[in-house]
């Protein structure tokens, strides 16, 4: 449990978090001032701390996250992650 609290976020880690959140927001047509975006950011942040520290890992975890599925059930839940910045492969959530 201590490892969960001891994670340090550098520029590369913050870029991964930001990229995944922004792509999720755009794919789900969530406004930047939406409380849903804050919830998604908190979920993504916690997933990262739990060990999902790459774009593909975060995207797969988002795909399985029941709360985010319910949050976006009225909008499209498709997301494509190209990962060109971080060398990850193309992934999609449906």
C-alpha positions, 0 to 999 in steps of 0.5 A: 500500500505504501507504494501507492502513495510514494509514486512520483510524477515527472513530465513523461508520466504527466504527459501519459496521464494528460494524453489519456484523459484528453483522448477519453474526454474527446471520445466521450464528448465531455466538456472541459468544465464537466464534473465527469471530467474531474471524476475521470481524471481522478480515476486515471490518476488512481489507476496510474498509481495502482500500476497502470503506467502506460497508455495501453495499460490505462486504456485497457483499465478504463475499458473495464472501469464500471463507473466510467462506463456508467458515466459515459453510457449516454455518449460514445465510449470509443477511444483510439490511442495512437501513442506516437509520443510514447511508442505505444501501439494503437488501442481502442476502447469500445 
